[in-house]
Amino acid sequence: MIYGAMKFSIGGSLKLAFRPWVEGLENIPERGPAILASNHLSFSDSFFLPAVLDRKVTFIAKAEYFTAPGVKGKLTAAFFKGVGQLPVDRSGARGAGEAAIKAGIQVVESGGLFGIYPEGTRSPDGRLYRGKPGGLARVALATGAPVIPVAMIDTEKIQPPGQVMPKLMRPGIKIGKPLDFSRYQGMDGDRFILRSVTDEVMYEIMKLSGQEYVDVYATAAKRQIADEAKARAQETKARAEEAKRAQKQAAASSDENGTERSDA
């Protein structure tokens, strides 16, 4: 009930304001379980995709979004529940990974659509990064459900990091043909099979999205970007301090020369 109301209000508003275009809707089954594996360019990906589908898509979200105190916390929790987000507790030795897998299996085994981002996090620069073999492949092999590759197009341009107001432009969504990995069902303990399944899905996403593929994890790329930014900031600070010291030395030298001339 809540989902239907939220989908009507939020989904309708998104479609009216941004007019997203979509290809391949016929590849989404009218009923029965499936896994939607998408690239991840923007926070809004989890809203644009459900907005163009007739069926509910369940994504996972941090449990903190559902447990924040106060009126704002309750409104946030209601919003995320209403748009089909599922809370995942990230505590424990293996954090969100195991919790996400269990949640995904439950959604699929109940006959629903489970949405997942194999990259594990948003792309830091619009390129497509290596898929993590844990979540997607393990859910697929544990359930035998088909995996449907999805490509979000230009969603990162609507609201880049640091931009408050979103840009009104048309994002796109391409939905590929279902991939059948049922032949590997029950082999979710084999890391080579998990890697192979994940890479096959990422290849299909790459073909749909047209993104440049980078064979490293997005989390590692983000750490590198952050480290490089920190190094640049430290270098800039060091140069500023050096320039400040040079100015002080120049001022001191000028004062000494002025005193010598006065004495003479």
GIPEZI-V145039 format. One line per field, one symbol per residue. phi: phi as a letter, one per 30 degrees, with the letter a starting at -180 (. if undefined). A space follows every 50 residues. Layout:
phi: ???
This chain:
phi: .ddddddddddddddddchdcbbiedddddajdacccbdbcaededcddd dccdcdccccbededcbddiddddddddddddcidcdbdcdjdchdeddd ddddddddddjccccbcediadddbidccedddddeddddddciddccdb bdciddddbdejcdcdddbcdbbccdddcccddceicdccdddedddddd dddddddddiddcbdbdddddddddddddddddddddddddddddddddd dddddddddddddd
